[in-house]
Amino acid sequence: MLGKVSAVPVYGVDVSKLKLDVFGTSAEQINNSKSGIGKWVKSLSVPSIVGMEATNGYHEFLAAVLHAAGHTVYVINPQGIHALR
């Protein structure tokens, strides 16, 4: 017997110093700033799952805000990602 399929939204975020490229059911770009991150996080349904690459500390505020808002956050080691190429 098959179990229920979860309808939890899943997002991937490409992190850079100034911008965040967000990929889910669509793609969007937001500013990597307190106001840009806050606005985006408030638009998400809780819970959501968000994965991102650890990028020179530029991901830390985003990860903290998402976690505080009740989302599941995955911060992925970039060396592990590059090993898959």
Backbone hydrogen bonds, N-H to C=O, Kabsch-Sander energy under -0.5 kcal/mol:
donor,donor_aa,acceptor,acceptor_aa,energy
11,Y,49,I,-2.7
12,G,23,F,-2.7
13,V,51,G,-2.4
14,D,21,D,-2.9
15,V,13,V,-0.7
16,S,19,K,-1.7
20,L,30,I,-2.7
21,D,14,D,-2.4
22,V,20,L,-0.7
22,V,28,E,-3.2
23,F,12,G,-3.0
24,G,26,S,-2.4
28,E,22,V,-2.2
30,I,20,L,-2.5
32,N,18,L,-2.8
33,S,31,N,-1.9
37,I,33,S,-2.8
38,G,34,K,-2.4
39,K,35,S,-2.2
40,W,36,G,-1.9
41,V,37,I,-2.9
42,K,38,G,-2.1
43,S,39,K,-0.9
43,S,40,W,-0.8
44,L,40,W,-0.6
44,L,41,V,-1.2
49,I,9,P,-2.8
50,V,72,T,-2.7
51,G,11,Y,-2.6
52,M,74,Y,-2.4
53,E,13,V,-0.8
54,A,76,I,-2.4
58,Y,55,T,-3.0
60,E,57,G,-1.1
63,A,59,H,-2.6
64,A,60,E,-2.3
65,V,61,F,-2.6
66,L,62,L,-2.5
67,H,63,A,-2.4
68,A,64,A,-2.5
69,A,65,V,-1.5
70,G,67,H,-1.6
71,H,66,L,-2.2
72,T,48,S,-2.5
73,V,71,H,-0.5
74,Y,50,V,-2.8
75,V,73,V,-0.5
76,I,52,M,-3.2
76,I,74,Y,-0.6
80,G,77,N,-0.8
81,I,77,N,-1.3
82,H,78,P,-2.6
83,A,79,Q,-1.5
84,L,80,G,-0.6
84,L,81,I,-1.2
85,R,82,H,-1.1
